[in-house]
């Protein structure tokens, strides 16, 4: 929604390491009557996929941020453009 194209095309890679939320939601299924067996299957599947995405997610995040030009952007902002404000 108004983000530059380079950022919107790389945001998916940066969102990979969010599997902990899915595990928490799957654990809620264990409290639903009649879904205990299905809940265990879902938890196993989500846990396996979360391990994979958490492992690859850090690499994907770094790659996506680098492609979007965001790595080092804060340092450039803090240092300014090299001109003193008093001049």
LUMDRENVO-268193 format. One record per residue (C-alpha): x, y, z. Coordinates in steps of 0.001 Angstrom, whole numbers. Example, Ala and Ser with C-alpha at 12.3 -4.5 7.8 and 13.67 -1.06 7.14 Angstrom:
BEGIN
VEXFI        px        py        pz
VEXFI     12300     -4500      7800
VEXFI     13670     -1060      7140
//
This chain:
BEGIN
VEXFI        px        py        pz
VEXFI         0         0         0
VEXFI      2241      2731     -1246
VEXFI      5537       980      -513
VEXFI      8227      1205     -3178
VEXFI      8223     -1752     -5551
VEXFI     11637     -3016     -4417
VEXFI     10329     -3285      -853
VEXFI      6957     -4838     -1710
VEXFI      8657     -7484     -3852
VEXFI     10960     -8553     -1001
VEXFI      8676     -8368      2025
VEXFI      7738    -12068      1752
VEXFI     11298    -13185      2399
VEXFI     11478    -10994      5476
VEXFI      8254    -12470      6906
VEXFI      9440    -16101      6837
VEXFI     10542    -16361     10470
VEXFI      7031    -15894     11903
VEXFI      6262    -19588     12557
VEXFI      6038    -19242     16324
VEXFI      2627    -17627     15931
VEXFI      1402    -20615     13903
VEXFI      2598    -23043     16588
VEXFI       745    -21076     19250
VEXFI     -2447    -21095     17220
VEXFI     -2124    -24834     16574
VEXFI     -1711    -25468     20299
VEXFI     -5093    -23834     20836
VEXFI     -6641    -26729     18869
VEXFI     -5678    -29189     21602
VEXFI     -8340    -27612     23813
VEXFI    -11128    -28095     21266
VEXFI    -13233    -31184     22016
VEXFI    -13083    -33785     19261
VEXFI    -10019    -32326     17538
VEXFI     -7291    -33755     19781
VEXFI     -6020    -36278     17198
VEXFI     -6190    -33776     14367
VEXFI     -4510    -31165     16567
VEXFI     -1487    -33441     17104
VEXFI     -1130    -33966     13354
VEXFI     -1408    -30237     12674
VEXFI      1096    -29406     15434
VEXFI      3608    -31894     13987
VEXFI      3256    -30461     10484
VEXFI      3506    -26858     11658
VEXFI      6482    -27635     13913
VEXFI      8386    -29270     11040
VEXFI      7640    -26390      8674
VEXFI      8530    -23849     11375
VEXFI     11920    -25462     11939
VEXFI     12558    -25200      8210
VEXFI     11382    -21600      7865
VEXFI     13143    -20429     11036
VEXFI     16381    -21915      9714
VEXFI     16027    -20479      6225
VEXFI     14194    -17370      7408
VEXFI     17277    -15621      8741
VEXFI     18989    -16045      5396
VEXFI     15851    -14951      3551
VEXFI     15501    -11894      5759
VEXFI     19070    -10802      5112
VEXFI     18706    -11444      1371
VEXFI     15375     -9570      1168
VEXFI     16667     -6585      3142
VEXFI     19805     -6448       992
VEXFI     17758     -6570     -2238
VEXFI     15499     -3798      -940
VEXFI     18542     -1666      -110
VEXFI     17641     -1503      3577
VEXFI     20884     -2923      5010
VEXFI     23010        -3      6106
VEXFI     20200      2505      5514
VEXFI     19964      3372      9218
VEXFI     23702      4004      9396
VEXFI     23495      6362      6414
VEXFI     20576      8193      8011
VEXFI     22370      8551     11345
VEXFI     25558      9810      9712
VEXFI     23634     12258      7537
VEXFI     24766     13282      4092
VEXFI     28233     14344      5173
VEXFI     27440     18038      5564
VEXFI     27490     19819      8900
VEXFI     24239     21527      9826
VEXFI     26137     24624     10982
VEXFI     27579     25324      7542
//
